[in-house]
Amino acid sequence: REYAEKVFRFGQGVLVWCPDPSTLSKLSLRWQPGRWVGRLAGSDENIVICVDGVHYGRSVRQIPEDELPADLQPLLFQRLPWTLSFPGRSFGKLPADEGEKEPKALPPVVAPGGGQRPRGGACTRTTQETRRFQQEEGATPGCRACHSPGGTPHSAACRFRREKWQQQKAGVTAEAGASTTRPLGTAP
């Protein structure tokens, strides 16, 4: 699936919406000017460097370079802090190893199952079992959870009906397993 959210150029001038206005005074700005540096992988929030620090926010708007504060002009973003030197600091140079080749990129590590967590609430065995039960037997009349799922517990009648279905299913699999096994020394 292609990424659908807006991605800005690294260091581009943006306005970020401060998500918690309760901590701000009435006169402080809700939209803070800053430089866009990326997105968080887990929550997909934008990471923006502002004059007063780093802000994380979902709403970001592009602004022209001349509207940025003087503290955030491009000079600060010519080199990154983790490079060997940048304005105001100099760490020297690392010794170069002779004959060392360019390192090869490692292939991406993918977790079993495609690397993504299953969605839709079917993560647990109980939920998967409940869905199979509802597909095979249908919804229990009068059970609110069967008709509109979303955290509502199943009724006692529904739980009893599902336990009975599980016992029948376990009995069928036990009978199928018993019919295929035979004692040693007997002819087929």
WORA-V373975 format. One record per helix or strand of 2 or more residues. SS is the DSSP state (A for helix, B for strand). FROM is the first residue (numbers start at 1). TO is the last residue. If there is no record, write none. Layout:
SS	FROM	TO
SS	FROM	TO
This chain:
B	13	17
A	21	23
B	31	39
B	46	50
B	53	57
B	60	62
A	65	67
A	70	72
A	74	77
B	85	86
B	89	90
A	125	137
A	144	147
A	156	180
